[in-house]
């Protein structure tokens, strides 16, 4: 993962629930968001459901630094959350991770 020139790290994560697990995954993610928002170095942490695609979710995250993101990813609660999430979702967690690099058009 990379950092931007202002050192912010932006992550876009998309995941799809297993068939029949859509409501359970939405509830799970809703409960997990608050704790992540309170992690040191978090700027934004917003969960979304993709319109017209029940069971497809996106989380937009911004962190003050790579170190803040790494601390979030290695928080003790993640050892419990990750296996629970994997039971609800198709594929692996890493499959849906996208790192965003901002750019601005030349004037």
C-alpha positions in Angstrom: 0.0 0.0 0.0 1.2 3.5 -0.7 0.7 6.9 0.9 -0.1 10.1 -0.9 2.1 13.2 -0.8 0.1 14.4 2.2 0.7 11.0 3.7 -3.0 10.0 3.8 -3.8 6.4 2.9 -7.1 5.8 1.1 -8.6 2.3 0.9 -11.7 1.2 -1.1 -12.8 -2.3 -0.1 -15.6 -4.2 -1.9 -17.1 -7.5 -0.7 -20.0 -9.6 -1.6 -22.1 -11.7 0.8 -22.6 -15.4 0.3 -26.1 -16.2 -0.9 -28.6 -16.0 2.0 -26.1 -14.1 4.2 -26.8 -10.6 2.9 -28.6 -9.3 5.9 -26.2 -10.9 8.3 -23.2 -9.4 6.6 -24.8 -5.9 6.5 -25.5 -6.2 10.3 -22.0 -7.5 11.0 -20.4 -4.6 9.0 -22.6 -2.0 10.6 -21.5 -3.2 14.1 -17.8 -3.2 13.1 -17.7 0.2 11.6 -18.0 2.2 14.8 -14.9 0.5 16.4 -12.8 1.2 13.3 -13.9 4.9 13.2 -12.4 5.1 16.7 -9.0 3.7 15.8 -6.2 6.1 16.1 -5.4 7.9 12.8 -8.8 7.2 11.2 -10.1 10.1 9.1 -13.0 8.5 7.4 -14.6 5.0 7.6 -17.9 4.7 5.8 -19.8 1.5 4.9 -22.0 1.4 1.8 -24.3 -1.0 0.1 -24.1 -0.9 -3.7 -27.4 0.3 -5.1 -29.2 -2.4 -7.2 -26.8 -5.1 -6.0 -28.1 -6.6 -2.7 -25.3 -8.2 -0.8 -22.5 -6.1 -2.4 -20.8 -3.7 0.1 -18.1 -1.1 -0.2 -16.1 0.5 2.6 -14.3 3.7 2.0 -11.4 4.4 4.5 -8.9 7.2 4.9 -6.1 7.0 7.4 -3.5 9.6 8.5 -0.6 7.3 7.6 0.3 3.8 6.6 1.3 3.2 10.3 -2.3 4.1 11.4 -3.8 1.7 8.8 -1.4 -1.1 9.8 -2.4 -0.6 13.5 -6.0 -0.9 12.5 -5.4 -4.0 10.5 -3.5 -5.6 13.4 -5.8 -4.5 16.2 -6.6 -7.3 18.6 -10.3 -7.3 17.7 -9.4 -8.2 14.1 -8.4 -11.7 15.2 -12.0 -12.3 16.1 -13.7 -10.3 13.3 -11.9 -11.6 10.3 -13.0 -15.3 10.7 -16.6 -14.2 11.3 -16.5 -12.0 8.2 -15.1 -14.8 6.1 -18.0 -17.0 7.1 -20.4 -14.4 5.6 -18.6 -13.3 2.4 -17.6 -14.8 -0.9 -13.9 -14.9 -1.5 -11.1 -13.5 0.6 -10.7 -10.1 2.2 -7.7 -9.2 0.1 -9.7 -9.8 -3.1 -11.7 -6.6 -2.8 -9.0 -4.2 -1.6 -8.1 -1.2 -3.8 -5.7 1.5 -2.8 -6.6 4.9 -4.3 -4.0 7.5 -5.3 -5.3 11.0 -5.7 -4.3 13.2 -8.5 -5.2 16.7 -9.6 -5.4 17.9 -13.2 -2.9 20.5 -14.3 -4.2 24.0 -14.3 
